[in-house]
Amino acid sequence: MRRFLPDTFTILLVCTVILASLLPASGIFADYFGVATGLAIALLFFLHGARLSSDVVIAGILHWRLHLVILLTTFVIFPLLGMALGLIPDSILPQPLYLGILFLCVLPSTVQSSIAFTSMAGGNVPAAICSASASNIFGMFLTPLLVGLLFSVGGHGGFSWDALEQILLQLLAPFVAGQILQPWIGGWIRAKKKILMPVDRGSILMVVYLAFSTAVVEGLWHTFSVRDIAVVVVLDMLLLAIVVLLTMHGSRLLGFNKADEITITFCGSKKSLASGVPMASVIFAGQSIGAIVLPLMLFHQIQLMVCAVIAQKYAAAAAHRITKEEADEAASPA
């Protein structure tokens, strides 16, 4: 039953949204808080770069077919599904929330939870580390480019090239700096994971608070009804179900073994809240991003619950298979 309960971070996200709804940041405080949030995001991506071992990347690159399938799922199949949802009338799915779903579809995969679920299910963990990390690195370029392409094609505006420049300066530059310093500080940062976790989560909570403060001031909760939020939840669940089935059965058709199938399923079906919220704040700078990040926040909790169930089923199936093989060996004549 505990796997269906929200984790601590999700509870903190909900509390942050409630705080922003009751006490939204505004005026000079919002300006200074925005500067602090930008610095926290830069520190977040610096730590991401410093944590990622170059040896892991080099070792994982050799499994190029698996990585290609995951990247195509993340940056091609997901966006195509997002565009298909654009056929839903505005009367059912309000345009701002649809743009949030479309943004969700062009984001990179998660890192920590993809690796954790792959390990829990008995998948190819080194490949998961490489694929999830590569997804986030490529996402710094591909996500803003896909936003510009898909939003402009759909007549939803998009972003200027200045936004891509801001992505490179605020996200990629700290990441590269972390990678450069990784040989000297990487081991220490990985060893102090629990101590540094507040930086990861705190920066995301800061962005969420700022985003929803702006949205609340502009009337977010007067714009969308409970029915609208329910529609987003259903569509998030539909997206996840389609991609999980495609990655699970598609990897079998392509001849991948069980360990690789697990890796493709978890790395290909997940979307990163840790990268998505900071990217939204940069790509849509000057705009209200509350509706943009709301579908992503809901998807975050849905994917955690669903993937926890799938991982346990994979693990149970593997344990049953091992028990059966051991029983067969014991029953066979010497």
Phi, psi and chi 1 to 4 in degrees:
 res  aa     phi    psi   chi1   chi2   chi3   chi4
   1 MET       -  -31.6 -172.9   65.6 -174.6      -
   2 ARG   -63.2  -26.8  -70.7 -173.4   63.1 -173.9
   3 ARG   -66.9  -19.5   62.8  174.7  176.4  -96.0
   4 PHE   -89.1   -6.7  -64.1  106.1      -      -
   5 LEU   -85.1  145.9  -61.9  176.1      -      -
   6 PRO   -66.3  146.8   23.0  -32.5      -      -
   7 ASP   -78.1  174.6   62.0   -6.5      -      -
   8 THR   -60.8  -40.4  -57.1      -      -      -
   9 PHE   -65.4  -39.7 -175.6   52.4      -      -
  10 THR   -62.7  -40.2  -60.3      -      -      -
  11 ILE   -62.4  -40.5  -65.2  173.2      -      -
  12 LEU   -64.7  -37.5  -71.7  174.2      -      -
  13 LEU   -62.0  -45.5  -79.2  172.8      -      -
  14 VAL   -61.7  -43.4  172.6      -      -      -
  15 CYS   -63.0  -36.9  -68.1      -      -      -
  16 THR   -66.0  -41.3  -59.4      -      -      -
  17 VAL   -64.2  -41.0  171.9      -      -      -
  18 ILE   -63.7  -43.4  -66.2  173.1      -      -
  19 LEU   -60.6  -44.6  177.2   63.0      -      -
  20 ALA   -64.8  -32.1      -      -      -      -
  21 SER   -72.0  -36.0  -59.8      -      -      -
  22 LEU   -88.4  -40.2  -61.4  176.0      -      -
  23 LEU  -130.4   71.5  -63.7  171.6      -      -
  24 PRO   -69.3  144.5   26.2  -34.2      -      -
  25 ALA   -72.9  138.1      -      -      -      -
  26 SER  -153.0  166.3   59.5      -      -      -
  27 GLY    62.9 -142.3      -      -      -      -
  28 ILE   -64.3  -37.3  -63.3  177.4      -      -
  29 PHE   -59.3  -42.3  172.5   72.3      -      -
  30 ALA   -63.1  -36.9      -      -      -      -
  31 ASP   -64.5  -48.7  -66.6  -23.2      -      -
  32 TYR   -67.3  -37.4  -77.9  111.3      -      -
  33 PHE   -65.9  -34.1 -166.5   81.9      -      -
  34 GLY   -64.2  -40.1      -      -      -      -
  35 VAL   -64.2  -45.3  173.2      -      -      -
  36 ALA   -62.0  -38.1      -      -      -      -
  37 THR   -64.8  -41.2  -59.7      -      -      -
  38 GLY   -60.7  -40.9      -      -      -      -
  39 LEU   -67.2  -38.3  -66.4  174.1      -      -
  40 ALA   -65.2  -38.1      -      -      -      -
  41 ILE   -65.3  -43.2  -68.4  170.6      -      -
  42 ALA   -60.7  -41.4      -      -      -      -
  43 LEU   -64.7  -38.7  178.5   58.3      -      -
  44 LEU   -57.8  -48.1  169.8   68.7      -      -
  45 PHE   -74.8  -27.2  -82.4   81.4      -      -
  46 PHE   -62.8  -44.0  172.1   79.9      -      -
  47 LEU   -67.0  -36.0  -67.5  175.3      -      -
  48 HIS   -59.0  -45.0  -79.7  -31.8      -      -
  49 GLY   -66.4  -38.4      -      -      -      -
  50 ALA   -72.3  -28.5      -      -      -      -
  51 ARG   -74.2  -33.3  -77.4 -165.4 -165.4  101.5
  52 LEU   -75.4  112.9 -177.0   58.9      -      -
  53 SER   -73.6  131.5  171.1      -      -      -
  54 SER   -63.4  -31.9  -57.9      -      -      -
  55 ASP   -63.3  -37.7  -65.9  -22.8      -      -
  56 VAL   -64.6  -42.0  170.1      -      -      -
  57 VAL   -62.9  -46.8  176.1      -      -      -
  58 ILE   -63.5  -41.4  -65.6  171.7      -      -
  59 ALA   -66.8  -36.9      -      -      -      -
  60 GLY   -79.5  -25.5      -      -      -      -
  61 ILE   -59.7  -28.3  -74.0  173.8      -      -
  62 LEU   -61.6  -26.3  -60.7  176.8      -      -
  63 HIS   -90.7   62.0 -154.0  -16.5      -      -
  64 TRP   -68.1  -32.2   63.7  -90.0      -      -
  65 ARG   -63.1  -43.6  -74.2 -177.2   66.6 -117.5
  66 LEU   -63.0  -46.0  178.7  144.0      -      -
  67 HIS   -64.4  -37.4  -55.3  -44.2      -      -
  68 LEU   -64.4  -42.6 -178.7   61.5      -      -
  69 VAL   -61.0  -44.2  170.1      -      -      -
  70 ILE   -65.6  -44.2  -67.9  172.2      -      -
  71 LEU   -65.5  -38.8  -70.9  173.2      -      -
  72 LEU   -65.9  -39.0  -73.5  175.5      -      -
  73 THR   -63.6  -45.0  -57.4      -      -      -
  74 THR   -69.0  -44.0  -57.6      -      -      -
  75 PHE  -109.8    1.1  -64.9  113.1      -      -
  76 VAL  -125.1  -57.3  177.2      -      -      -
  77 ILE   -65.4  -48.0  -67.2  177.4      -      -
  78 PHE   -57.7  -50.2 -109.3  117.7      -      -
  79 PRO   -60.3  -36.8  -27.5   36.7      -      -
  80 LEU   -63.7  -40.7  -70.8  174.8      -      -
  81 LEU   -64.6  -39.0  -68.6  173.2      -      -
  82 GLY   -63.1  -40.3      -      -      -      -
  83 MET   -65.1  -37.1  -67.8 -179.0   67.5      -
  84 ALA   -62.5  -34.7      -      -      -      -
  85 LEU   -68.4  -15.2  -66.6  179.5      -      -
  86 GLY   -66.2  -13.4      -      -      -      -
  87 LEU   -75.7  -13.5  -60.6  174.9      -      -
  88 ILE   -70.6  130.7  -61.2  175.2      -      -
  89 PRO   -61.8  151.7  -18.6   29.6      -      -
  90 ASP   -60.9  -26.7  -71.0   -4.8      -      -
  91 SER   -66.9  -22.4   57.9      -      -      -
  92 ILE   -98.2  -47.2  -61.9  175.7      -      -
  93 LEU  -122.0  102.3  178.2   62.9      -      -
  94 PRO   -55.2  144.0  -24.5   34.1      -      -
  95 GLN   -54.6  -45.3 -170.3   73.5   -2.4      -
  96 PRO   -59.6  -38.2  -24.2   35.3      -      -
  97 LEU   -72.8  -33.7  -67.8  177.2      -      -
  98 TYR   -62.6  -40.9  166.0   66.1      -      -
  99 LEU   -62.7  -33.7  -64.9 -178.7      -      -
 100 GLY   -64.6  -40.5      -      -      -      -
 101 ILE   -67.3  -40.5  -67.6  177.6      -      -
 102 LEU   -63.7  -40.1 -170.8   58.6      -      -
 103 PHE   -63.2  -43.4  176.3   66.8      -      -
 104 LEU   -53.4  -40.6  153.5   73.4      -      -
 105 CYS   -70.2  -18.6  -71.1      -      -      -
 106 VAL  -103.1    7.3  -59.0      -      -      -
 107 LEU   -82.5  157.5  -71.9  172.8      -      -
 108 PRO   -73.3  172.4   26.9  -35.3      -      -
 109 SER   -75.3  163.8  177.5      -      -      -
 110 THR   -72.9  165.1   61.8      -      -      -
 111 VAL  -108.0  -65.3  177.4      -      -      -
 112 GLN   -60.5  -51.1  -71.2   92.1  -19.7      -
 113 SER   -70.7  -32.6   57.7      -      -      -
 114 SER   -61.9  -44.2  -69.6      -      -      -
 115 ILE   -67.6  -42.4  -64.1  168.2      -      -
 116 ALA   -62.5  -45.6      -      -      -      -
 117 PHE   -69.8  -35.8  -75.4  126.2      -      -
 118 THR   -62.3  -43.3  -61.5      -      -      -
 119 SER   -65.1  -43.6  175.5      -      -      -
 120 MET   -60.6  -37.0 -176.8 -169.9  -53.1      -
 121 ALA   -86.9   -6.1      -      -      -      -
 122 GLY    84.2   32.7      -      -      -      -
 123 GLY   -89.7 -170.3      -      -      -      -
 124 ASN   -84.1   91.3 -172.6  -22.3      -      -
 125 VAL   -65.9  -46.2  174.4      -      -      -
 126 PRO   -56.8  -40.4  -25.8   35.4      -      -
 127 ALA   -66.7  -36.2      -      -      -      -
 128 ALA   -64.8  -41.7      -      -      -      -
 129 ILE   -59.9  -45.7  -65.5  171.8      -      -
 130 CYS   -67.5  -46.5 -179.2      -      -      -
 131 SER   -65.8  -45.5  -80.4      -      -      -
 132 ALA   -64.5  -39.9      -      -      -      -
 133 SER   -67.7  -43.9  -58.6      -      -      -
 134 ALA   -62.3  -39.1      -      -      -      -
 135 SER   -58.4  -42.1  177.2      -      -      -
 136 ASN   -71.5  -35.0  -83.0  -98.7      -      -
 137 ILE   -67.3  -49.5  -65.7  170.9      -      -
 138 PHE   -63.8  -32.2  -73.9  125.5      -      -
 139 GLY   -62.0  -27.3      -      -      -      -
 140 MET   -62.0  -28.9  -67.1 -175.7 -160.1      -
 141 PHE   -95.9  -47.1  -59.8   96.4      -      -
 142 LEU   -71.9  -38.6  -66.3  177.3      -      -
 143 THR   -61.2  -51.8  -66.7      -      -      -
 144 PRO   -63.9  -34.1   17.5  -29.5      -      -
 145 LEU   -67.1  -41.6  -69.9  175.6      -      -
 146 LEU   -68.3  -36.7  -73.8  170.3      -      -
 147 VAL   -59.8  -48.3  167.5      -      -      -
 148 GLY   -60.3  -41.0      -      -      -      -
 149 LEU   -71.6  -55.3  174.9   64.0      -      -
 150 LEU   -70.1  -38.0  -60.9 -175.1      -      -
 151 PHE   -70.0  -36.0  -80.9   46.4      -      -
 152 SER   -74.2  -37.7   60.1      -      -      -
 153 VAL   -62.1  -39.6  167.4      -      -      -
 154 GLY   -82.0    1.3      -      -      -      -
 155 GLY    74.7   26.8      -      -      -      -
 156 HIS  -104.8   15.7  -48.6  -54.9      -      -
 157 GLY    89.5 -113.7      -      -      -      -
 158 GLY   134.3 -141.9      -      -      -      -
 159 PHE  -145.5  159.8   75.9  106.9      -      -
 160 SER   -85.3  167.9   65.7      -      -      -
 161 TRP   -66.4  -18.4  -74.5  102.0      -      -
 162 ASP   -61.4  -32.0  -69.2  -21.0      -      -
 163 ALA   -65.1  -41.0      -      -      -      -
 164 LEU   -63.9  -38.8  179.4   58.7      -      -
 165 GLU   -62.5  -40.1 -178.6 -178.7  -12.3      -
 166 GLN   -66.2  -37.3  -72.1  -59.9  -48.1      -
 167 ILE   -59.2  -46.1  -73.2  -81.0      -      -
 168 LEU   -65.3  -40.0  -62.3  179.5      -      -
 169 LEU   -77.0  -42.9  -70.8  175.7      -      -
 170 GLN   -87.9  -27.7 -168.9  172.0  -10.7      -
 171 LEU  -111.8  -52.0  -54.2 -175.9      -      -
 172 LEU   -71.9  -42.9 -176.8   61.7      -      -
 173 ALA   -58.8  -47.6      -      -      -      -
 174 PRO   -62.5  -36.6  -22.7   33.4      -      -
 175 PHE   -62.4  -46.1 -179.0   89.1      -      -
 176 VAL   -63.4  -40.3  171.9      -      -      -
 177 ALA   -61.2  -40.2      -      -      -      -
 178 GLY   -64.1  -40.3      -      -      -      -
 179 GLN   -63.9  -39.2  -93.7  -71.8  -77.5      -
 180 ILE   -63.4  -40.8  -67.5  172.4      -      -
 181 LEU   -86.6   -5.0  -64.9  175.6      -      -
 182 GLN   -53.6  -42.0 -171.5  -86.0  141.6      -
 183 PRO   -58.9  -26.3  -25.3   35.6      -      -
 184 TRP   -97.8  -34.6  -65.2  -81.6      -      -
 185 ILE  -116.6   -8.3   65.2  174.0      -      -
 186 GLY   -59.7  -45.5      -      -      -      -
 187 GLY   -62.4  -41.8      -      -      -      -
 188 TRP   -65.0  -42.2 -178.6   83.5      -      -
 189 ILE   -66.5  -40.9  -71.5  176.9      -      -
 190 ARG   -66.4  -33.6  -73.1 -171.5  -70.0  -88.5
 191 ALA   -73.1  -25.5      -      -      -      -
 192 LYS  -102.8   31.6  -56.6  -64.1 -178.4 -178.9
 193 LYS   -54.7  -45.3 -178.4  179.0  178.6 -179.9
 194 LYS   -68.0  -35.6  -69.8 -175.0  178.0  180.0
 195 ILE   -68.7  -37.8  -62.2  177.0      -      -
 196 LEU   -88.0   -7.0  -63.9  173.5      -      -
 197 MET   -56.0  -38.1 -173.3  178.2  -67.0      -
 198 PRO   -57.8  -28.5  -27.0   35.9      -      -
 199 VAL   -66.3  -45.5  176.2      -      -      -
 200 ASP   -57.8  -58.1  -75.1    7.5      -      -
 201 ARG   -73.8  -35.4  -62.0 -173.6  171.3 -173.2
 202 GLY   -62.8  -40.1      -      -      -      -
 203 SER   -65.2  -38.9   59.1      -      -      -
 204 ILE   -66.2  -43.3  -62.4  170.3      -      -
 205 LEU   -63.3  -35.8  -66.6  174.4      -      -
 206 MET   -63.8  -44.1  -70.4  173.3   71.0      -
 207 VAL   -64.3  -43.5  175.9      -      -      -
 208 VAL   -62.0  -43.5  168.5      -      -      -
 209 TYR   -62.4  -44.5  174.5   69.3      -      -
 210 LEU   -65.9  -43.2 -169.0   62.9      -      -
 211 ALA   -63.3  -46.5      -      -      -      -
 212 PHE   -75.7  -26.4  -86.4   87.4      -      -
 213 SER   -61.6  -47.7  -68.8      -      -      -
 214 THR   -62.0  -43.3  -56.1      -      -      -
 215 ALA   -66.1  -39.0      -      -      -      -
 216 VAL   -66.4  -41.9  166.6      -      -      -
 217 VAL   -59.5  -33.5  169.9      -      -      -
 218 GLU   -88.4    3.1  -64.2  178.5   -0.9      -
 219 GLY    92.7   34.4      -      -      -      -
 220 LEU   -54.6  -52.2  173.4   69.0      -      -
 221 TRP   -75.1  -10.4  -59.5  125.6      -      -
 222 HIS   -90.2  -14.2  -60.7  -69.0      -      -
 223 THR   -87.5  -39.2  -55.2      -      -      -
 224 PHE  -112.9  141.3  -55.5  116.2      -      -
 225 SER   -96.9  172.8   64.6      -      -      -
 226 VAL   -59.8  -36.9  174.2      -      -      -
 227 ARG   -61.3  -40.3 -175.5 -167.9   70.2   88.1
 228 ASP   -61.9  -43.8  -65.0  -29.2      -      -
 229 ILE   -64.5  -39.8  -54.6  -57.9      -      -
 230 ALA   -62.6  -38.9      -      -      -      -
 231 VAL   -61.8  -42.0  168.9      -      -      -
 232 VAL   -63.1  -42.5  173.1      -      -      -
 233 VAL   -59.9  -45.9  170.6      -      -      -
 234 VAL   -62.2  -43.6  170.6      -      -      -
 235 LEU   -68.9  -36.6  -67.2  177.6      -      -
 236 ASP   -60.1  -45.0  -83.4   -7.4      -      -
 237 MET   -64.6  -38.9  -66.4  172.1   66.1      -
 238 LEU   -64.7  -45.3  178.2   63.5      -      -
 239 LEU   -57.4  -48.5  -86.4  173.2      -      -
 240 LEU   -63.9  -41.8 -177.5   59.9      -      -
 241 ALA   -62.8  -44.0      -      -      -      -
 242 ILE   -62.4  -46.8  -68.3  173.2      -      -
 243 VAL   -70.1  -38.5  176.2      -      -      -
 244 VAL   -60.5  -44.9  165.0      -      -      -
 245 LEU   -65.4  -41.1  -69.9  173.4      -      -
 246 LEU   -64.3  -44.6  -75.8  175.1      -      -
 247 THR   -71.0  -39.9   50.1      -      -      -
 248 MET   -65.5  -52.5 -170.7  179.0  -66.0      -
 249 HIS   -81.1  -31.9  -65.1  -73.0      -      -
 250 GLY   -64.6  -39.7      -      -      -      -
 251 SER   -64.9  -32.9   57.4      -      -      -
 252 ARG   -68.6  -43.0  -64.6  172.3 -171.6  172.7
 253 LEU   -63.5  -30.9  -68.4  174.0      -      -
 254 LEU   -83.1   -0.6  -68.6  172.0      -      -
 255 GLY    86.5   16.7      -      -      -      -
 256 PHE   -75.8  149.1  -72.6   97.6      -      -
 257 ASN   -76.4  176.4   60.6   32.2      -      -
 258 LYS   -61.5  -41.9 -178.3   61.8   68.1  174.4
 259 ALA   -62.6  -41.4      -      -      -      -
 260 ASP   -71.1  -36.0  -70.6  -16.5      -      -
 261 GLU   -58.4  -43.6  172.7 -165.2  -39.1      -
 262 ILE   -61.3  -44.7  -68.3  169.2      -      -
 263 THR   -62.6  -45.6  -57.1      -      -      -
 264 ILE   -63.1  -41.5  -67.6  170.0      -      -
 265 THR   -62.2  -46.7  -61.9      -      -      -
 266 PHE   -79.2  -40.3  -72.2  120.6      -      -
 267 CYS   -75.4  -31.0  -67.2      -      -      -
 268 GLY   -82.1  -22.8      -      -      -      -
 269 SER   -98.0   -4.3   64.2      -      -      -
 270 LYS  -104.5  153.3  -62.1  173.9   75.7   61.9
 271 LYS  -127.1  141.6  -70.0  -65.8 -178.8  176.5
 272 SER   -89.4  116.2  175.6      -      -      -
 273 LEU   -71.9  -37.1 -177.9   72.0      -      -
 274 ALA   -62.8  -35.6      -      -      -      -
 275 SER   -90.1  -35.0  -63.5      -      -      -
 276 GLY   -66.1  -44.2      -      -      -      -
 277 VAL   -65.8  -48.0  173.5      -      -      -
 278 PRO   -61.0  -39.4  -23.9   34.8      -      -
 279 MET   -62.0  -41.3  -77.4 -175.2  178.3      -
 280 ALA   -60.8  -39.7      -      -      -      -
 281 SER   -66.6  -26.5   69.4      -      -      -
 282 VAL   -89.2  -48.6  177.2      -      -      -
 283 ILE   -63.6  -40.3  -66.3  174.1      -      -
 284 PHE  -105.9   33.7  -57.6  100.5      -      -
 285 ALA   -55.4  134.5      -      -      -      -
 286 GLY    87.2   -5.6      -      -      -      -
 287 GLN  -112.5  163.0  -54.8  176.8   44.0      -
 288 SER   -79.8  118.7  175.3      -      -      -
 289 ILE  -108.7   10.5   65.0  168.6      -      -
 290 GLY   -57.3  -47.7      -      -      -      -
 291 ALA   -70.2  -26.5      -      -      -      -
 292 ILE   -69.4  -42.4  -67.6  -70.6      -      -
 293 VAL   -90.3  -11.9  -59.4      -      -      -
 294 LEU   -61.4  -48.2 -177.3   58.2      -      -
 295 PRO   -59.8  -34.8  -25.7   36.6      -      -
 296 LEU   -66.8  -41.9  173.4   59.7      -      -
 297 MET   -63.6  -39.6  -68.9  172.6   58.8      -
 298 LEU   -68.0  -41.7  -65.1  170.8      -      -
 299 PHE   -62.4  -35.5 -170.3   86.8      -      -
 300 HIS   -56.2  -49.1  169.1   76.7      -      -
 301 GLN   -70.9  -38.4  179.1   59.1   29.0      -
 302 ILE   -61.8  -45.4  -67.2  168.5      -      -
 303 GLN   -66.8  -33.8   71.2 -177.6    5.1      -
 304 LEU   -64.6  -45.2  -71.4  178.8      -      -
 305 MET   -67.3  -45.9  -67.2 -170.7  -64.1      -
 306 VAL   -66.4  -44.8  171.5      -      -      -
 307 CYS   -67.8  -30.1  -71.4      -      -      -
 308 ALA   -63.6  -41.6      -      -      -      -
 309 VAL   -66.2  -45.4  174.7      -      -      -
 310 ILE   -63.3  -42.1  -64.8  173.4      -      -
 311 ALA   -61.7  -41.3      -      -      -      -
 312 GLN   -66.9  -35.5  -70.4 -176.7    3.4      -
 313 LYS   -67.9  -41.3  -71.9 -173.0  177.4  -63.9
 314 TYR   -60.2  -46.3  -91.5  124.2      -      -
 315 ALA   -64.2  -41.2      -      -      -      -
 316 ALA   -64.9  -40.5      -      -      -      -
 317 ALA   -64.8  -39.7      -      -      -      -
 318 ALA   -65.5  -42.3      -      -      -      -
 319 ALA   -63.8  -39.9      -      -      -      -
 320 HIS   -64.8  -40.8  176.0   74.1      -      -
 321 ARG   -64.5  -41.5 -173.4  167.7   57.0 -107.9
 322 ILE   -66.1  -42.5  -68.2  172.2      -      -
 323 THR   -61.6  -41.1  -58.2      -      -      -
 324 LYS   -65.3  -41.8 -173.2  176.6 -177.2  -59.4
 325 GLU   -64.4  -40.7  -69.8  174.5   -5.8      -
 326 GLU   -65.0  -38.7  -69.1  175.0  -13.4      -
 327 ALA   -65.9  -40.3      -      -      -      -
 328 ASP   -64.0  -40.8  -69.5  -17.5      -      -
 329 GLU   -65.7  -39.8  -71.9  179.7    2.2      -
 330 ALA   -68.3  -32.2      -      -      -      -
 331 ALA   -81.3  -21.7      -      -      -      -
 332 SER   -74.1  145.4   62.6      -      -      -
 333 PRO   -66.4  146.5   23.7  -34.0      -      -
 334 ALA   -66.2      -      -      -      -      -
